[in-house]
Amino acid sequence: MAASKSFGVMNRIEASLTGHGSIDMLIPIIEYKQVMESDDGVRCWTSKVQEHGFCYVDGCPPTPEATKALLERISFIRETHYGAFWDFTSDLASKDTAYTSIALPVHTDTTYFNDPCGLQMFHLLSHEQGAGGESILVDGYRAFQILKEEEGEEALQSLVGLSVRSHASGNADVQMRARAPVMSMHNKVPTNGAHIVPYLRWPALRWNNDDRAAMIGSRSQAIADWYDSARKFDRILKRESSEHRVQLQPGGPISKPKPLII
């Protein structure tokens, strides 16, 4: 199926796209029916996610039940302190900025897990007479490349060389912490001649200023360099040229791997 082909709800999504970022503007889409009816449809879907960094599924019924069933075509859903699968609105049912109407800066989720979530899906089930709510996708890997091109290898190494403390502590009986660099490179490869699957070499990317603790320690110059590089990286993420903006629509969920910042 051609990645540029659009269907019912996706016509409205494509019309709302803005920005000219490095994320491929040839919008990757697959039909809900195709995914649900064959394993080859699942293969096509996950291949698009791997190739483009994200993929829309068109024609999904705008219900929690249908969305959950769609996710389970790939695998079981991972449990978190929010549950495995959940639908919510801006009612502060959980003490998290996602449960408010506050605009969120681009970020990755679950930075406070030692093993953060991998593939995520977002589905806007209802947006009647509402305003706002655009989603923003940014290619985190490309942002790192730009940082290196514009500021040099030292700026990149400043973010890779120091671990960041992240935490989740807004809800009763929940206290989660993790410590890891903004970018962690996976250098381990099989030594027995086994085939190396490409995604096993993907580095892990963590970026969420709302969950990040202050950088402290005895390496004062390294910490100063980290903040300088982090400030420049953040500015790159916020450039209009880096952004892929879209107003999601009921019936058109989007799936993305964690390295793609949203």
C-alpha positions as CSV (number, residue, x, y, z in Angstrom):
1,M,0.0,0.0,0.0
2,A,1.5,3.4,-1.0
3,A,2.4,5.4,2.1
4,S,0.9,8.6,0.6
5,K,-2.6,7.1,0.0
6,S,-5.2,8.7,2.2
7,F,-8.7,7.5,3.2
8,G,-11.7,9.0,5.0
9,V,-10.6,10.5,8.3
10,M,-7.0,11.0,7.0
11,N,-8.1,13.5,4.4
12,R,-8.8,15.9,7.4
13,I,-5.6,15.0,9.1
14,E,-3.5,15.7,6.0
15,A,-5.2,19.0,5.6
16,S,-4.2,20.1,9.1
17,L,-0.5,19.2,8.8
18,T,1.9,22.1,9.2
19,G,5.7,22.4,9.4
20,H,8.5,21.2,7.1
21,G,10.5,19.0,9.4
22,S,12.7,16.1,8.6
23,I,10.0,13.6,9.3
24,D,8.9,12.2,6.0
25,M,5.9,14.2,4.8
26,L,4.8,11.3,2.6
27,I,2.2,10.4,5.3
28,P,2.4,6.6,6.2
29,I,-1.1,5.2,6.6
30,I,-2.7,1.8,6.7
31,E,-6.3,0.7,6.9
32,Y,-7.7,-0.6,10.2
33,K,-9.5,-3.4,8.3
34,Q,-6.2,-4.6,6.7
35,V,-4.5,-4.8,10.1
36,M,-7.3,-6.6,11.8
37,E,-7.9,-9.2,9.1
38,S,-4.4,-10.5,8.3
39,D,-0.9,-10.9,9.8
40,D,0.5,-9.4,6.6
41,G,-1.4,-6.3,7.5
42,V,0.3,-6.2,10.8
43,R,3.7,-6.7,9.1
44,C,2.9,-3.8,6.7
45,W,1.9,-1.6,9.7
46,T,5.0,-2.3,11.8
47,S,7.2,-1.9,8.7
48,K,5.8,1.6,8.1
49,V,6.5,2.5,11.8
50,Q,10.1,1.3,11.4
51,E,10.6,3.1,8.1
52,H,8.9,6.4,8.8
53,G,9.0,6.6,12.6
54,F,5.2,6.7,12.9
55,C,2.1,5.4,11.1
56,Y,-1.6,6.4,11.1
57,V,-4.3,3.7,11.1
58,D,-7.4,4.8,9.2
59,G,-10.9,3.6,9.9
60,C,-10.5,2.5,13.5
61,P,-13.8,2.8,15.4
62,P,-13.4,5.6,17.9
63,T,-13.9,3.5,21.0
64,P,-11.5,2.2,23.7
65,E,-12.4,-1.4,22.9
66,A,-11.5,-1.1,19.2
67,T,-8.3,0.8,19.9
68,K,-7.2,-1.8,22.5
69,A,-7.9,-4.7,20.0
70,L,-5.8,-2.9,17.4
71,L,-2.9,-2.6,19.7
72,E,-3.1,-6.3,20.6
73,R,-2.6,-7.2,17.0
74,I,1.0,-6.4,17.6
75,S,1.5,-7.8,21.1
76,F,0.3,-7.7,24.7
77,I,0.1,-4.3,26.3
78,R,2.6,-3.5,28.9
79,E,1.5,-2.7,32.4
80,T,2.3,0.7,34.0
81,H,1.2,2.5,37.2
82,Y,-1.6,3.9,35.0
83,G,-2.6,0.5,33.9
84,A,-1.9,-1.3,30.6
85,F,-4.4,0.5,28.5
86,W,-6.4,3.6,29.5
87,D,-8.5,6.4,28.1
88,F,-8.8,9.7,29.9
89,T,-9.6,13.4,29.6
90,S,-8.4,16.6,31.2
91,D,-9.9,16.0,34.7
92,L,-6.8,15.4,36.8
93,A,-7.9,11.9,37.7
94,S,-4.2,11.3,37.9
95,K,-1.8,14.0,39.0
96,D,0.0,14.3,35.7
97,T,0.1,17.2,33.2
98,A,-1.3,14.9,30.5
99,Y,-4.6,15.0,32.5
100,T,-4.8,18.8,32.1
101,S,-5.5,21.2,29.2
102,I,-2.0,22.6,29.6
103,A,0.1,22.6,26.4
104,L,2.9,20.1,26.7
105,P,6.4,20.6,25.2
106,V,7.7,17.9,23.0
107,H,8.9,15.0,25.1
108,T,9.3,11.2,25.5
109,D,7.2,9.3,28.0
110,T,8.2,7.1,31.0
111,T,11.7,8.5,31.3
112,Y,11.4,7.5,35.0
113,F,11.3,3.8,34.0
114,N,14.6,1.9,33.9
115,D,13.1,0.3,30.7
116,P,10.9,3.1,29.2
117,C,8.0,2.2,27.0
118,G,8.7,1.4,23.4
119,L,5.9,1.5,20.9
120,Q,3.0,3.9,21.8
121,M,-0.3,4.6,20.3
122,F,-2.5,7.7,20.7
123,H,-6.1,7.9,19.6
124,L,-8.3,11.0,19.9
125,L,-11.7,9.5,20.6
126,S,-13.7,12.7,20.8
127,H,-13.0,16.4,20.1
128,E,-16.4,18.1,19.8
129,Q,-16.4,21.9,19.6
130,G,-13.0,21.9,21.1
131,A,-9.9,24.0,20.4
132,G,-6.3,23.1,20.6
133,G,-5.0,19.6,21.1
134,E,-2.5,19.4,18.2
135,S,0.1,16.7,18.3
136,I,3.7,17.5,17.5
137,L,6.2,14.9,16.2
138,V,9.9,15.6,16.1
139,D,12.6,13.3,14.9
140,G,14.9,13.1,18.0
141,Y,17.7,11.4,16.1
142,R,17.8,14.2,13.5
143,A,17.8,16.8,16.2
144,F,20.9,15.2,17.6
145,Q,22.5,15.2,14.2
146,I,21.7,18.9,13.8
147,L,23.2,19.6,17.3
148,K,26.4,17.9,16.2
149,E,26.6,19.7,12.9
150,E,26.0,23.1,14.4
151,E,27.7,22.8,17.8
152,G,30.3,20.1,17.3
153,E,30.9,16.7,18.8
154,E,31.5,18.1,22.3
155,A,27.9,19.3,22.6
156,L,26.7,15.8,21.7
157,Q,29.0,14.1,24.1
158,S,27.8,16.4,26.9
159,L,24.3,15.0,26.7
160,V,25.5,11.4,26.2
161,G,28.1,11.5,29.0
162,L,26.0,12.4,32.0
163,S,23.0,10.5,33.4
164,V,19.8,12.4,34.1
165,R,17.6,11.7,37.1
166,S,13.9,11.4,36.2
167,H,11.0,10.8,38.6
168,A,7.2,10.3,38.9
169,S,5.8,11.1,42.2
170,G,2.5,13.0,41.7
171,N,0.1,10.3,42.8
172,A,-0.4,8.6,46.1
173,D,1.6,5.3,46.5
174,V,3.6,6.0,43.4
175,Q,7.3,6.8,43.5
176,M,9.4,5.9,40.4
177,R,12.9,7.0,39.6
178,A,15.5,6.2,36.9
179,R,18.8,7.5,35.9
180,A,20.1,7.4,32.3
181,P,21.7,9.7,29.7
182,V,19.5,11.6,27.2
183,M,20.9,9.3,24.6
184,S,22.1,5.7,25.4
185,M,23.9,3.9,22.6
186,H,23.3,0.1,22.3
187,N,26.7,-1.2,21.3
188,K,26.2,-4.9,22.2
189,V,26.0,-7.1,19.1
190,P,25.9,-10.9,18.8
191,T,29.4,-12.6,18.7
192,N,28.3,-15.9,17.4
193,G,27.7,-14.8,13.8
194,A,24.0,-14.4,14.3
195,H,22.1,-11.9,12.1
196,I,21.9,-8.4,13.7
197,V,18.3,-7.1,13.5
198,P,18.6,-3.3,12.6
199,Y,16.3,-2.1,15.4
200,L,18.5,-3.7,18.1
201,R,21.1,-1.1,17.2
202,W,18.8,1.9,17.8
203,P,19.9,4.1,20.6
204,A,17.4,4.9,23.4
205,L,16.3,8.5,23.7
206,R,14.9,10.2,26.8
207,W,13.8,13.8,26.9
208,N,11.2,15.2,29.3
209,N,11.9,18.4,31.2
210,D,8.7,18.0,33.3
211,D,10.0,14.7,34.8
212,R,13.7,15.7,35.1
213,A,15.4,16.4,38.4
214,A,18.1,19.1,38.7
215,M,21.6,18.1,37.6
216,I,23.8,18.0,40.6
217,G,27.2,16.5,41.5
218,S,30.9,17.3,41.9
219,R,31.6,17.6,38.1
220,S,30.6,21.3,38.0
221,Q,32.1,22.0,34.5
222,A,30.5,18.8,33.0
223,I,27.1,19.8,34.5
224,A,27.5,23.4,33.1
225,D,28.3,21.9,29.7
226,W,25.3,19.6,29.9
227,Y,22.9,22.5,30.6
228,D,24.4,24.5,27.7
229,S,24.0,21.5,25.3
230,A,20.5,20.7,26.6
231,R,19.4,24.3,26.0
232,K,20.7,24.2,22.4
233,F,19.1,20.8,21.9
234,D,15.7,22.1,23.2
235,R,15.8,25.0,20.8
236,I,16.4,22.6,17.9
237,L,13.4,20.6,18.9
238,K,11.2,23.7,19.0
239,R,12.2,24.9,15.6
240,E,9.3,25.0,13.1
241,S,11.4,23.2,10.7
242,S,11.7,20.3,13.1
243,E,8.0,19.9,13.7
244,H,5.4,17.7,12.2
245,R,2.1,19.1,13.6
246,V,-1.2,17.4,13.2
247,Q,-4.7,17.6,14.7
248,L,-5.6,14.0,15.3
249,Q,-9.2,12.9,14.4
250,P,-11.4,10.2,15.9
251,G,-10.9,7.1,13.8
252,G,-7.2,7.9,13.0
253,P,-4.9,6.7,15.8
254,I,-1.2,7.1,15.4
255,S,1.5,4.7,16.5
256,K,5.1,5.7,17.2
257,P,8.3,4.2,18.7
258,K,9.7,6.0,21.7
259,P,12.8,7.5,20.0
260,L,10.4,9.8,18.1
261,I,9.7,12.7,20.4
262,I,6.1,13.9,20.7
